[in-house]
Amino acid sequence: MKFFKYLEHYAKKWESRPFLVWNGHSLSYGEAEKQTEGKSALFAPAKGKVLGIRLSSPAEQIIAFLAAERAGAVPLLIHEYIEGEELEHLLAVRPIHFLYSGEERKGLFPVTGGKWFGEIREENVRKDGIAVLTSGTSGPAKIFFRREASWSDFFPVQNRLFGIDSASVLFLQGSMAFTGNLNMFLSFLSEGCTIAGTDRLFPRTWLKEINRIGATHVYMIPSKLSPLSRVKGEGASVRKILSGSQLMTGRLLDGLERVFPRSETVLYYGSSEMSYVSFIRGREIREHPDSVGRPFPGVKIAVKDGFIEVDTPYGAEGISRPFRSGDRGRLDREGCLHFLGRQEDFYNIKGNHVSRQKVLSYLLMADGVEEAEILPEQTEEGMIRLAAYVAGRQLPDHAGLIRFLSQKLKAWEIPSRFVRVKEIPKTSTGKPDRKKLAEMGKNTAK
């Protein structure tokens, strides 16, 4: 089902119901429908073409996305941090036919010449779907094309497991250009829910807004949940905390239980290519820190040659099934998937293969550790060793960390050195900035 059809349906059913509450400003379903209908005329020239949408406001992003879909274009939300030469390069090497921007150049522009020029590549471009952009951590971001049904057909499954119904109210933070945010937003739209959020970066403001709107669900990645879990106060209305993309810590779970005492945390594993794959909830996260749980209904998981393979009807166009993502993992006797990281996150330590993800998952469960990251280092002898960067207000000493890890890991898996930092620096996507950490590590004693 087309996503704008959900908006159209609920605008007739609940015209005055709040659809989007962003930065405290409310937009009803009826008002959002009118805005989407009006803007779709602007996008008419992009019918059947890929329309890149680069806006900084998440509220404007979602209206433009639905309007582009309504106009028959293939909407693609572009991360707002992609700018200048990086944006020009993206337009040059990816199949984007039109650009809509509300900043440097306002309006709709064909990507055919001048500053916004690029070679149009038609492979795998659907004329009747949507497009999503990866974060582009190595090279220009990749585009995956999807049928709307690859998300919407799965909404009944994920909504049931996430406890989403027409009375639910979602609170999230950040750009809709991130696939996780967009998918979650649209799944709540499919039930006619109220969706709220803010651009502001103050966790106290988040909790105040959560309470003001009576949010039943909170969706954020763990690095954003972490400061929220330390705020004084309580969010009594929240029933589910939904998260993914990163690991949870024991301290984070404790903090979330304190601030949201009536909630259950659900951590999922997925990707832009495959949507949601598996999930784990509640205390199981603490008991199995490197597990990402059992597969969603309709999804099959296997591990072959150490790599995770997924067979799902809810994947992107043009990918083979079963799909090998490049992530490594293992399945335990109960059928739970344990995520061990990307292939490049395995290191040869004293002749043994060591998973960065496994080491990090247990380090994050140590009492007092609020944030952590693992980086490989080369010794003067040319050997590889692991360095652990840890942050927290009540960190144990190095001996204490080693004692804890010794109960969980082999001797060669334990980091050779620990670096205390005030906080783990983040990229614009909210993930650890490993380059900055490496620079910080050079300034510490070996």
C-alpha positions as CSV (number, residue, x, y, z in Angstrom):
1,M,0.0,0.0,0.0
2,K,1.2,3.5,-0.8
3,F,2.2,5.3,2.4
4,F,0.4,8.5,1.4
5,K,-2.8,6.4,1.2
6,Y,-2.6,5.9,5.0
7,L,-2.6,9.6,5.5
8,E,-5.5,10.1,3.1
9,H,-7.5,7.4,4.9
10,Y,-7.0,8.7,8.4
11,A,-7.5,12.3,7.3
12,K,-11.1,11.3,6.4
13,K,-11.5,9.1,9.5
14,W,-9.9,11.4,12.1
15,E,-9.4,14.8,10.4
16,S,-8.6,16.7,13.7
17,R,-6.5,13.9,15.3
18,P,-2.8,15.1,15.8
19,F,-0.7,13.5,13.1
20,L,2.7,15.1,13.7
21,V,3.8,17.0,16.8
22,W,7.3,18.4,16.2
23,N,9.1,20.8,18.4
24,G,5.7,21.4,20.2
25,H,3.9,22.4,17.0
26,S,1.0,20.1,16.1
27,L,-0.3,19.2,12.6
28,S,-3.5,17.3,12.3
29,Y,-4.2,14.5,9.9
30,G,-6.4,16.8,7.9
31,E,-3.9,19.6,7.8
32,A,-1.1,17.2,6.8
33,E,-3.2,15.8,4.0
34,K,-3.8,19.2,2.6
35,Q,-0.1,20.1,2.7
36,T,0.9,16.9,1.1
37,E,-1.7,17.3,-1.7
38,G,-0.5,20.9,-2.4
39,K,3.2,20.0,-2.5
40,S,2.6,17.0,-4.8
41,A,1.9,19.4,-7.7
42,L,5.4,20.8,-7.3
43,F,6.8,17.3,-7.7
44,A,4.8,16.4,-10.8
45,P,7.8,16.8,-13.2
46,A,9.6,14.0,-11.2
47,K,6.9,11.4,-11.9
48,G,8.6,8.0,-12.5
49,K,12.0,9.5,-11.5
50,V,14.1,9.4,-8.4
51,L,13.6,12.6,-6.4
52,G,16.3,13.4,-3.9
53,I,14.9,15.4,-0.9
54,R,17.4,17.2,1.2
55,L,15.7,19.1,4.1
56,S,16.9,19.7,7.6
57,S,13.5,19.6,9.4
58,P,12.2,16.1,10.0
59,A,8.6,17.5,9.8
60,E,9.3,19.0,6.4
61,Q,11.0,15.8,5.3
62,I,8.0,13.6,6.0
63,I,5.6,15.9,4.2
64,A,7.9,16.1,1.2
65,F,8.4,12.3,1.2
66,L,4.6,11.6,1.2
67,A,4.0,14.4,-1.4
68,A,6.7,13.0,-3.7
69,E,5.2,9.5,-3.5
70,R,1.7,11.0,-4.2
71,A,3.1,12.7,-7.3
72,G,4.4,9.3,-8.6
73,A,8.0,10.1,-8.0
74,V,10.5,7.7,-6.3
75,P,11.2,9.6,-3.0
76,L,14.7,9.5,-1.5
77,L,15.5,11.4,1.7
78,I,19.1,12.6,1.7
79,H,21.0,13.0,5.0
80,E,21.3,16.7,5.8
81,Y,25.0,16.3,6.7
82,I,25.8,15.4,3.0
83,E,26.6,18.7,1.5
84,G,29.1,20.6,-0.7
85,E,31.4,18.4,-2.7
86,E,30.1,15.2,-1.0
87,L,26.6,16.0,-2.2
88,E,27.8,16.8,-5.8
89,H,29.7,13.5,-5.8
90,L,26.6,11.6,-4.6
91,L,24.5,13.2,-7.4
92,A,27.2,12.3,-9.9
93,V,27.5,8.6,-9.1
94,R,24.0,7.6,-7.9
95,P,20.7,7.5,-9.9
96,I,19.1,10.7,-8.7
97,H,17.1,12.6,-11.3
98,F,15.8,15.5,-9.4
99,L,16.8,17.4,-6.2
100,Y,14.5,19.2,-3.9
101,S,16.3,21.4,-1.3
102,G,15.1,23.9,1.2
103,E,18.4,25.4,1.8
104,E,21.2,26.4,-0.5
105,R,19.0,26.2,-3.6
106,K,15.3,26.2,-2.9
107,G,12.9,24.5,-5.1
108,L,12.9,21.5,-7.5
109,F,15.9,21.1,-9.8
110,P,16.6,18.5,-12.4
111,V,20.0,16.8,-12.0
112,T,21.1,17.5,-15.6
113,G,23.7,20.2,-15.7
114,G,25.5,23.1,-13.9
115,K,26.3,22.5,-10.2
116,W,23.7,19.8,-9.8
117,F,24.8,17.5,-12.6
118,G,25.4,13.8,-12.8
119,E,25.2,10.7,-15.0
120,I,21.8,9.1,-14.7
121,R,22.1,5.3,-14.1
122,E,18.9,3.3,-14.5
123,E,19.8,-0.1,-13.1
124,N,17.5,-1.4,-10.4
125,V,15.5,1.9,-10.4
126,R,11.8,1.2,-9.7
127,K,9.3,3.5,-11.2
128,D,6.6,2.8,-8.5
129,G,8.5,2.5,-5.2
130,I,10.7,4.3,-2.7
131,A,14.4,4.6,-2.2
132,V,16.5,4.6,1.0
133,L,20.1,5.8,1.5
134,T,22.7,4.1,3.6
135,S,24.9,6.1,6.0
136,G,27.8,5.9,3.6
137,T,30.5,5.1,6.2
138,S,32.9,4.0,3.4
139,G,32.5,5.9,0.1
140,P,29.4,7.6,-1.2
141,A,26.1,6.4,0.4
142,K,24.4,3.6,-1.5
143,I,20.8,3.7,-2.6
144,F,18.5,0.7,-2.2
145,F,15.2,0.6,-4.1
146,R,12.1,-0.9,-2.4
147,R,8.5,-1.6,-3.1
148,E,6.3,0.1,-0.5
149,A,4.9,-3.4,0.2
150,S,8.4,-4.6,1.4
151,W,7.7,-2.4,4.4
152,S,3.9,-2.1,4.6
153,D,3.3,-5.8,4.3
154,F,5.5,-6.3,7.4
155,F,3.8,-3.6,9.4
156,P,1.2,-5.9,10.9
157,V,4.0,-8.3,12.1
158,Q,6.2,-5.6,13.6
159,N,3.4,-3.6,15.0
160,R,2.0,-6.6,16.9
161,L,5.4,-7.4,18.4
162,F,6.1,-3.8,19.2
163,G,2.7,-3.3,20.8
164,I,1.5,-0.6,18.3
165,D,-2.2,0.1,17.8
166,S,-4.3,3.2,17.0
167,A,-4.0,4.5,20.5
168,S,-0.2,4.5,20.4
169,V,1.8,7.7,20.5
170,L,5.4,7.6,19.3
171,F,8.3,9.9,20.3
172,L,11.5,9.8,18.3
173,Q,14.4,12.2,17.7
174,G,16.4,12.9,14.6
175,S,16.3,12.9,10.8
176,M,13.8,10.9,8.8
177,A,16.6,10.2,6.3
178,F,17.8,7.5,8.6
179,T,16.0,4.3,7.5
180,G,15.2,3.2,11.0
181,N,13.4,6.5,11.8
182,L,11.5,6.5,8.5
183,N,10.4,2.9,8.8
184,M,9.2,3.4,12.4
185,F,7.4,6.6,11.5
186,L,5.5,5.0,8.7
187,S,4.6,1.9,10.7
188,F,2.9,4.2,13.3
189,L,1.2,6.1,10.4
190,S,-0.2,2.8,9.2
191,E,-2.2,2.6,12.5
192,G,-3.3,6.2,12.4
193,C,-1.1,7.1,15.4
194,T,0.2,10.5,16.7
195,I,3.9,10.8,16.1
196,A,5.9,13.3,18.0
197,G,9.6,14.4,18.2
198,T,12.0,17.2,18.3
199,D,15.2,18.5,16.7
200,R,16.5,19.7,20.1
201,L,19.4,17.8,21.7
202,F,18.4,18.2,25.4
203,P,17.2,14.9,27.0
204,R,15.3,16.9,29.7
205,T,13.3,18.5,26.8
206,W,12.7,15.0,25.4
207,L,11.3,13.7,28.7
208,K,9.1,16.8,29.2
209,E,7.7,16.3,25.7
210,I,7.2,12.6,26.2
211,N,5.1,13.4,29.3
212,R,3.2,16.3,27.7
213,I,2.0,14.2,24.8
214,G,1.6,10.9,26.8
215,A,4.0,8.9,24.6
216,T,3.4,5.2,24.7
217,H,6.5,4.3,22.6
218,V,10.0,5.8,22.4
219,Y,12.3,5.0,19.5
220,M,16.0,5.9,19.6
221,I,19.3,4.2,19.1
222,P,21.2,3.4,22.4
223,S,23.6,6.3,22.2
224,K,20.6,8.7,22.3
225,L,18.8,6.6,25.0
226,S,21.8,6.8,27.2
227,P,21.5,10.5,28.2
228,L,17.7,10.1,28.4
229,S,18.2,7.3,30.9
230,R,20.1,9.6,33.3
231,V,17.5,12.4,33.4
232,K,15.7,13.1,36.7
233,G,12.0,12.4,36.4
234,E,9.7,9.7,35.2
235,G,7.9,8.8,32.0
236,A,4.9,6.9,33.3
237,S,3.0,6.7,30.0
238,V,5.8,4.8,28.1
239,R,5.1,1.1,27.5
240,K,7.7,0.2,24.9
241,I,11.2,1.4,24.2
242,L,12.3,0.4,20.7
243,S,15.9,0.5,19.7
244,G,18.5,-0.9,17.2
245,S,21.8,-0.4,15.4
246,Q,23.9,-0.5,18.6
247,L,24.5,-2.6,21.7
248,M,22.8,-2.0,25.1
249,T,24.6,-1.7,28.4
250,G,23.5,-3.0,31.7
251,R,23.7,0.5,33.1
252,L,21.5,1.8,30.2
253,L,18.9,-0.8,30.9
254,D,18.9,0.1,34.6
255,G,18.5,3.7,33.8
256,L,15.6,3.1,31.3
257,E,13.8,1.0,33.9
258,R,14.1,3.9,36.4
259,V,12.9,6.6,34.1
260,F,10.3,4.4,32.4
261,P,9.2,2.0,35.1
262,R,6.2,0.6,33.1
263,S,8.1,0.0,29.9
264,E,9.7,-3.0,28.2
265,T,12.8,-2.5,26.0
266,V,12.9,-4.3,22.6
267,L,16.2,-4.3,20.7
268,Y,16.1,-5.4,17.0
269,Y,18.6,-6.3,14.4
270,G,18.1,-5.3,10.8
271,S,19.6,-3.4,7.8
272,S,18.6,-1.1,4.9
273,E,18.6,-4.1,2.6
274,M,16.6,-6.5,4.7
275,S,14.4,-4.5,7.1
276,Y,13.9,-6.2,10.5
277,V,15.5,-9.6,11.0
278,S,15.5,-10.5,14.7
279,F,14.6,-9.1,18.1
280,I,15.3,-9.5,21.8
281,R,13.4,-8.0,24.7
282,G,13.6,-7.2,28.4
283,R,15.9,-9.0,30.7
284,E,17.2,-11.3,27.9
285,I,19.2,-8.4,26.6
286,R,21.1,-8.2,29.9
287,E,21.5,-12.0,30.1
288,H,22.8,-12.4,26.5
289,P,24.6,-9.2,25.7
290,D,25.8,-10.3,22.2
291,S,22.5,-11.8,21.2
292,V,20.1,-10.1,18.8
293,G,17.4,-12.6,19.6
294,R,15.1,-14.7,17.4
295,P,13.9,-14.0,13.9
296,F,10.7,-12.1,13.2
297,P,7.8,-14.3,11.9
298,G,8.3,-15.0,8.2
299,V,12.1,-14.4,8.4
300,K,14.6,-17.2,8.2
301,I,18.1,-17.0,9.5
302,A,21.1,-19.2,8.9
303,V,24.8,-18.9,9.6
304,K,27.1,-20.3,6.9
305,D,30.9,-20.1,7.0
306,G,30.5,-17.8,9.9
307,F,28.3,-15.2,8.0
308,I,24.7,-14.4,8.7
309,E,22.3,-15.2,5.8
310,V,18.7,-14.0,5.8
311,D,15.8,-15.1,3.7
312,T,13.0,-12.6,3.9
313,P,10.2,-11.5,1.6
314,Y,10.6,-8.0,3.0
315,G,14.0,-7.1,1.4
316,A,15.1,-4.4,-1.1
317,E,14.9,-4.9,-4.8
318,G,17.8,-6.6,-6.7
319,I,19.3,-8.5,-3.7
320,S,19.7,-12.2,-3.8
321,R,17.9,-14.5,-1.4
322,P,19.1,-15.7,1.0
323,F,21.0,-12.5,1.5
324,R,24.5,-12.5,3.0
325,S,25.0,-9.2,4.7
326,G,28.6,-9.3,5.5
327,D,27.8,-9.6,9.2
328,R,29.3,-12.5,11.2
329,G,27.3,-14.4,13.8
330,R,26.4,-17.7,15.3
331,L,23.1,-19.5,16.2
332,D,22.8,-21.1,19.6
333,R,20.9,-24.2,20.5
334,E,17.7,-22.2,21.2
335,G,17.8,-20.6,17.8
336,C,18.9,-17.2,19.0
337,L,21.2,-15.2,16.7
338,H,24.4,-13.8,18.2
339,F,25.9,-10.8,16.3
340,L,29.7,-10.9,16.1
341,G,30.2,-7.8,13.9
342,R,31.4,-7.2,10.4
343,Q,34.2,-9.2,8.8
344,E,36.5,-6.2,9.1
345,D,35.8,-6.2,12.9
346,F,37.6,-9.5,13.4
347,Y,41.3,-9.3,14.5
348,N,44.1,-11.8,14.6
349,I,45.3,-11.6,18.2
350,K,48.2,-14.0,19.1
351,G,47.0,-16.4,16.4
352,N,43.3,-16.3,17.4
353,H,40.4,-14.6,15.7
354,V,38.8,-12.1,18.0
355,S,35.4,-10.4,17.5
356,R,35.4,-6.7,18.4
357,Q,31.6,-7.0,18.8
358,K,31.9,-9.8,21.4
359,V,34.5,-8.0,23.4
360,L,32.5,-4.7,23.3
361,S,29.2,-6.4,24.3
362,Y,30.7,-7.8,27.5
363,L,32.7,-4.6,28.3
364,L,29.4,-2.6,28.1
365,M,27.9,-4.9,30.7
366,A,30.5,-4.1,33.3
367,D,29.2,-2.1,36.2
368,G,30.1,1.6,35.8
369,V,30.7,1.5,32.1
370,E,28.3,3.9,30.3
371,E,30.0,4.0,27.0
372,A,32.8,2.1,25.3
373,E,34.5,1.3,22.0
374,I,37.2,-1.1,20.9
375,L,39.9,-0.2,18.5
376,P,42.8,-2.3,17.1
377,E,46.4,-1.0,17.5
378,Q,49.7,-2.0,16.1
379,T,52.6,-2.5,18.4
380,E,56.2,-1.6,17.7
381,E,56.8,-5.3,16.9
382,G,54.0,-5.2,14.2
383,M,51.5,-7.2,16.2
384,I,47.8,-6.3,16.7
385,R,46.4,-5.6,20.1
386,L,43.1,-4.2,21.3
387,A,42.5,-0.9,23.1
388,A,39.4,-0.3,25.1
389,Y,38.0,3.3,25.4
390,V,35.6,3.6,28.3
391,A,33.5,6.4,29.8
392,G,31.4,6.6,32.9
393,R,30.9,8.5,36.1
394,Q,31.8,5.5,38.3
395,L,34.2,3.5,36.3
396,P,36.0,0.6,38.0
397,D,39.8,0.6,37.8
398,H,41.7,-1.3,35.1
399,A,42.2,-4.3,37.3
400,G,38.5,-4.4,38.1
401,L,37.6,-4.3,34.4
402,I,40.1,-7.1,33.6
403,R,38.6,-9.2,36.5
404,F,35.1,-8.8,35.1
405,L,36.1,-9.6,31.5
406,S,38.2,-12.6,32.6
407,Q,34.9,-14.2,33.7
408,K,33.5,-13.8,30.2
409,L,36.3,-13.8,27.7
410,K,39.5,-15.8,26.7
411,A,42.8,-14.3,27.7
412,W,43.6,-13.2,24.2
413,E,40.2,-11.4,23.9
414,I,40.8,-9.1,26.8
415,P,42.0,-5.6,25.7
416,S,45.7,-4.9,26.3
417,R,45.1,-1.4,27.5
418,F,42.2,0.7,28.7
419,V,41.8,4.4,27.9
420,R,39.5,6.5,30.1
421,V,37.7,9.3,28.2
422,K,35.0,11.8,29.3
423,E,32.7,10.5,26.6
424,I,32.9,8.6,23.3
425,P,32.8,11.1,20.5
426,K,30.0,10.6,18.0
427,T,29.5,11.0,14.2
428,S,26.5,12.9,12.9
429,T,24.7,9.6,12.7
430,G,25.1,9.1,16.5
431,K,27.6,6.3,16.2
432,P,31.1,6.2,17.8
433,D,33.6,8.3,15.9
434,R,36.4,5.8,15.7
435,K,38.8,8.2,13.9
436,K,38.6,10.7,16.7
437,L,39.1,8.0,19.3
438,A,42.2,6.8,17.5
439,E,43.6,10.4,17.6
440,M,42.8,10.6,21.3
441,G,44.5,7.2,21.8
442,K,47.8,8.5,20.3
443,N,48.0,11.2,23.0
444,T,47.8,8.7,25.8
445,A,50.7,6.6,27.2
446,K,51.3,3.3,25.7
